[in-house]
Amino acid sequence: MKIGLINNEGGQAISMPENRESAEAVAKYANETLGGIGGRPIELVVCKQGEDANQARDCANRMVEAKVSAVLMTSSGQGNSMVPIVTGAGIPYVSAAGQASSELTTPGAFMWTAGLPCAMTSMAKYSAQQGMKNVTAYVIDVPAATAGGQAMGAPAFQAAGVNLKVVPIPPGTPDATPQVSAGLADNPDGVVVIGESTLCTSVFKALGTVSTTAEKMTIQPCSDPAVIEAVGAENLNGTKVKVDPETPGRGRIPHRRPGACPGRPRRRRGSKDPPSQRSRDQPRARAAGRPTRRRGSVDPGGYRQPGPSSSARC
């Protein structure tokens, strides 16, 4: 069975070969241990694109030519360049989280999580709960992210009674201090970071060097161990990370109330309050990447997790 894999890899600004390596390892495990899919060995058809619209379209066309059974996109902001080609050929397009409008609205495109809309909505509700009035979002400057931040993020925050300012940052920016400083000019109550590990590192380093008391919120890629090591746990303590839960059981999808955010953890009878309902006081790390932990606390490598998703619904 041919499965197409498109990965953002080899670009000057963004390159995530670890996603492809993980997919290759999973396919190998499935073939050797599970007999592939339905007894049919998995053959990965890999195409690398450097977050460039032309390269993305080329990869989509290669998948059609290869007649793959489905296309897996690991992570990209070029969904609008690929989805019409893949789904137009009758091939399912699958990704973990949708960013582009075509990924979220096209029949034949399947997302495992609610993606950027849910992240922005949950952060908006969390911001309102904390009494924030102004929030700045530092967003990687790729079409899906910047357009999504304006088209989905701004209305979500406005509906929650919070003003959102979107500051785009070009991919691969080594020092985001100028953009971060500009975003803090209005003295926001909170800041949001949306991007991949390289941008996360650049923005959080800049936030650590400027004077701000704004509460930090971000998405799961920014909790990558490489980010924590580069930035230092002391600069990430208290950061709220919007995460998506693992599905419990053997392929059983947990029941959720209508409108519930996929990132909101379920509570079992007799369970303790989720992390966001405990005291907001967070112990500081003894050393970078080695946080002090409380009994029952969640430890993603230096700061609290999850945050907005555990206290807000989409």
C-alpha positions as CSV (number, residue, x, y, z in Angstrom):
1,M,0.0,0.0,0.0
2,K,1.5,3.3,-1.1
3,I,1.2,6.1,1.4
4,G,2.4,9.6,0.4
5,L,4.4,11.6,3.0
6,I,5.0,15.3,2.4
7,N,7.4,16.9,4.9
8,N,8.7,20.4,5.3
9,E,12.4,19.7,5.0
10,G,15.4,21.2,3.3
11,G,14.3,24.8,3.4
12,Q,16.7,27.5,4.5
13,A,14.3,28.8,7.2
14,I,12.4,25.7,8.2
15,S,13.5,22.1,8.1
16,M,12.0,19.3,10.2
17,P,13.6,16.0,9.1
18,E,12.6,14.5,12.5
19,N,9.0,14.3,11.3
20,R,10.0,12.2,8.3
21,E,12.2,10.0,10.4
22,S,9.4,9.4,12.8
23,A,7.0,8.4,10.0
24,E,9.6,6.0,8.5
25,A,10.1,4.4,11.9
26,V,6.3,4.0,12.4
27,A,6.0,2.4,8.9
28,K,8.8,0.0,9.6
29,Y,7.3,-1.0,12.9
30,A,3.9,-1.5,11.3
31,N,5.3,-3.6,8.6
32,E,7.5,-5.8,10.8
33,T,5.1,-6.1,13.8
34,L,1.6,-5.6,12.6
35,G,1.8,-6.9,9.0
36,G,1.3,-3.4,7.5
37,I,-2.3,-2.2,7.0
38,G,-4.7,-5.1,6.6
39,G,-1.9,-7.4,5.7
40,R,-0.5,-5.1,3.1
41,P,3.0,-3.7,3.6
42,I,3.3,0.1,3.7
43,E,5.4,1.8,1.1
44,L,6.1,5.4,1.9
45,V,6.4,7.7,-1.0
46,V,8.4,10.7,0.4
47,C,8.5,14.2,-1.0
48,K,10.4,17.0,0.7
49,Q,9.4,20.7,0.4
50,G,11.0,23.7,1.9
51,E,7.9,25.6,2.8
52,D,7.7,27.0,-0.7
53,A,4.5,27.2,-2.6
54,N,6.0,25.9,-5.9
55,Q,7.7,23.0,-4.1
56,A,4.5,22.2,-2.2
57,R,2.5,22.0,-5.5
58,D,5.2,19.8,-7.0
59,C,5.0,17.4,-4.1
60,A,1.2,17.2,-4.4
61,N,1.5,16.5,-8.1
62,R,4.1,13.8,-7.4
63,M,1.6,12.1,-5.1
64,V,-1.0,12.0,-7.7
65,E,1.4,10.6,-10.3
66,A,2.5,7.9,-7.8
67,K,-1.2,7.0,-7.3
68,V,-0.8,6.8,-3.5
69,S,-3.8,5.6,-1.4
70,A,-3.5,8.6,0.9
71,V,-1.3,11.6,1.6
72,L,0.1,12.4,5.0
73,M,1.3,16.0,5.5
74,T,3.4,16.3,8.7
75,S,3.3,20.0,9.2
76,S,3.1,22.9,6.8
77,G,1.8,26.4,6.2
78,Q,1.3,25.6,2.4
79,G,-1.9,23.6,2.7
80,N,-3.7,25.8,0.2
81,S,-1.1,24.8,-2.4
82,M,-1.5,21.1,-1.9
83,V,-5.0,20.3,-0.8
84,P,-6.8,21.1,-4.1
85,I,-4.4,19.0,-6.1
86,V,-4.5,16.0,-3.8
87,T,-8.2,15.9,-3.0
88,G,-9.0,16.9,-6.6
89,A,-7.5,13.5,-7.6
90,G,-9.7,11.7,-5.1
91,I,-6.9,11.1,-2.7
92,P,-7.5,11.6,1.0
93,Y,-5.3,14.4,2.5
94,V,-4.4,13.8,6.2
95,S,-2.6,15.9,8.8
96,A,-2.4,16.3,12.5
97,A,-3.6,19.9,12.6
98,G,-5.1,22.1,10.0
99,Q,-3.9,25.7,9.5
100,A,-4.9,26.6,5.9
101,S,-8.6,27.3,5.1
102,S,-8.6,24.5,2.5
103,E,-7.4,22.0,5.1
104,L,-10.3,22.9,7.4
105,T,-13.1,23.1,4.8
106,T,-12.3,20.8,1.9
107,P,-14.1,17.4,1.6
108,G,-11.5,14.7,1.5
109,A,-9.1,16.6,3.9
110,F,-9.0,15.1,7.4
111,M,-7.4,16.6,10.4
112,W,-6.7,14.7,13.6
113,T,-7.1,17.7,15.8
114,A,-9.0,21.1,15.5
115,G,-5.7,22.8,14.8
116,L,-5.1,26.6,14.7
117,P,-8.8,27.6,15.1
118,C,-9.2,25.6,18.4
119,A,-5.8,26.9,19.7
120,M,-6.7,30.5,19.1
121,T,-10.3,30.0,20.5
122,S,-9.1,28.3,23.7
123,M,-6.4,30.9,24.2
124,A,-9.0,33.7,23.7
125,K,-11.3,32.2,26.3
126,Y,-8.4,31.6,28.7
127,S,-7.3,35.3,28.3
128,A,-10.8,36.5,29.0
129,Q,-10.9,34.3,32.2
130,Q,-7.7,35.9,33.4
131,G,-9.1,39.4,32.8
132,M,-6.8,40.3,30.0
133,K,-7.8,43.1,27.7
134,N,-4.9,43.1,25.1
135,V,-2.9,40.3,23.7
136,T,-0.1,40.2,21.2
137,A,0.3,37.2,19.0
138,Y,3.8,36.5,17.4
139,V,3.0,34.4,14.4
140,I,5.3,32.7,11.8
141,D,4.9,34.6,8.6
142,V,3.6,31.8,6.3
143,P,0.2,32.2,4.5
144,A,-1.8,29.7,6.6
145,A,-0.6,31.0,10.0
146,T,-0.8,34.7,9.4
147,A,-4.1,34.5,7.5
148,G,-5.4,32.1,10.2
149,G,-4.3,34.5,12.9
150,Q,-6.2,37.3,11.4
151,A,-9.3,35.5,10.0
152,M,-9.8,33.1,13.0
153,G,-7.8,34.5,15.9
154,A,-8.9,38.1,15.8
155,P,-12.7,37.3,15.8
156,A,-12.2,34.7,18.5
157,F,-10.4,37.1,20.8
158,Q,-12.9,39.9,19.9
159,A,-15.8,37.6,20.9
160,A,-14.1,37.0,24.2
161,G,-13.8,40.7,24.8
162,V,-10.0,40.8,24.2
163,N,-8.1,42.8,21.6
164,L,-5.6,40.8,19.6
165,K,-2.6,42.3,17.8
166,V,-0.9,39.9,15.2
167,V,2.8,40.4,14.6
168,P,4.2,38.3,11.8
169,I,7.8,37.1,12.0
170,P,9.6,35.7,8.9
171,P,10.6,32.1,9.1
172,G,14.2,31.5,10.2
173,T,14.5,34.9,11.9
174,P,17.5,34.4,14.2
175,D,16.8,37.4,16.5
176,A,13.2,38.4,16.9
177,T,13.9,41.2,19.4
178,P,12.7,44.0,17.0
179,Q,9.4,42.3,16.3
180,V,8.9,41.3,20.0
181,S,9.7,44.8,21.2
182,A,7.2,46.3,18.7
183,G,4.5,43.9,19.9
184,L,5.1,44.9,23.5
185,A,4.8,48.6,22.7
186,D,1.1,48.6,23.8
187,N,2.0,46.8,27.1
188,P,-0.2,43.8,26.4
189,D,-1.5,41.6,29.3
190,G,-0.5,38.4,27.4
191,V,1.5,37.2,24.4
192,V,0.9,34.2,22.1
193,V,3.6,32.4,20.1
194,I,2.6,30.5,17.0
195,G,5.3,28.8,15.0
196,E,7.8,25.9,14.7
197,S,10.7,25.2,17.0
198,T,13.1,27.7,15.4
199,L,10.7,30.6,15.6
200,C,9.7,29.6,19.1
201,T,13.3,29.7,20.2
202,S,13.9,33.1,18.7
203,V,10.7,34.7,20.2
204,F,11.1,33.2,23.7
205,K,14.8,34.3,23.8
206,A,13.7,37.8,22.9
207,L,10.9,37.8,25.5
208,G,13.5,36.7,28.1
209,T,15.7,39.7,27.4
210,V,13.0,42.4,27.3
211,S,11.0,43.7,30.3
212,T,7.5,42.4,30.3
213,T,5.1,40.9,32.7
214,A,2.8,39.6,30.0
215,E,1.6,36.0,30.5
216,K,2.9,33.7,27.8
217,M,0.8,31.2,25.8
218,T,1.9,29.0,23.0
219,I,1.3,25.7,21.1
220,Q,2.8,22.3,21.4
221,P,5.8,22.7,18.9
222,C,7.2,25.3,21.3
223,S,7.5,22.7,24.0
224,D,10.1,20.8,21.9
225,P,13.1,19.8,24.1
226,A,15.4,21.7,21.7
227,V,13.5,24.9,22.4
228,I,13.6,24.3,26.2
229,E,17.3,23.7,26.1
230,A,18.0,26.7,23.9
231,V,15.8,29.1,25.8
232,G,16.2,27.9,29.3
233,A,13.5,26.6,31.6
234,E,13.7,29.8,33.7
235,N,12.4,31.8,30.7
236,L,9.5,29.4,30.1
237,N,8.2,28.8,33.6
238,G,4.5,29.6,33.8
239,T,4.0,29.4,30.0
240,K,0.6,28.0,29.1
241,V,0.8,25.4,26.3
242,K,-2.3,24.4,24.2
243,V,-2.0,20.7,23.7
244,D,-4.2,17.9,22.2
245,P,-4.7,14.8,24.3
246,E,-3.8,11.3,23.3
247,T,-6.8,9.1,22.5
248,P,-7.3,6.6,25.4
249,G,-8.0,3.0,24.8
250,R,-7.5,0.9,21.7
251,G,-8.6,3.3,19.0
252,R,-11.7,4.4,21.0
253,I,-12.5,8.0,20.5
254,P,-13.6,9.6,23.8
255,H,-17.0,11.2,24.0
256,R,-17.1,15.0,24.2
257,R,-19.9,17.4,24.7
258,P,-20.9,19.3,21.6
259,G,-18.5,22.2,21.1
260,A,-15.9,20.9,23.5
261,C,-12.3,21.6,22.5
262,P,-10.3,18.5,21.6
263,G,-7.5,19.9,23.9
264,R,-9.7,19.8,27.0
265,P,-8.9,16.8,29.2
266,R,-11.8,14.8,30.5
267,R,-12.1,14.3,34.3
268,R,-12.9,11.0,35.8
269,R,-15.0,10.6,38.9
270,G,-12.9,11.2,41.9
271,S,-10.0,12.7,39.9
272,K,-8.1,15.7,41.0
273,D,-8.5,19.1,39.4
274,P,-6.5,19.6,36.2
275,P,-3.3,21.6,36.4
276,S,-4.9,24.9,35.4
277,Q,-7.3,24.8,38.4
278,R,-4.5,24.4,40.9
279,S,-2.5,27.4,42.3
280,R,-1.0,29.5,39.6
281,D,2.2,29.8,41.6
282,Q,4.9,27.8,39.7
283,P,8.2,26.8,41.3
284,R,11.2,28.0,39.4
285,A,13.6,25.6,37.9
286,R,16.8,24.7,39.8
287,A,18.6,24.5,36.4
288,A,17.6,24.8,32.8
289,G,15.5,21.9,31.8
290,R,15.3,20.6,35.4
291,P,12.2,22.1,37.0
292,T,11.1,21.7,40.6
293,R,8.0,19.5,40.5
294,R,5.0,19.3,42.7
295,R,3.3,16.0,43.5
296,G,0.8,15.3,40.7
297,S,2.1,18.2,38.5
298,V,2.6,17.9,34.8
299,D,6.2,18.2,33.7
300,P,6.8,18.9,30.0
301,G,10.4,19.8,30.6
302,G,10.4,23.1,32.5
303,Y,7.0,24.7,32.4
304,R,3.3,23.9,33.0
305,Q,1.3,22.0,30.4
306,P,-1.5,22.1,29.4
307,G,-2.8,25.6,29.9
308,P,-5.6,27.2,27.8
309,S,-6.9,23.8,26.6
310,S,-7.7,22.7,30.1
311,S,-9.7,25.7,31.1
312,A,-11.5,26.7,27.9
313,R,-13.7,25.1,25.2
314,C,-13.8,25.8,21.5
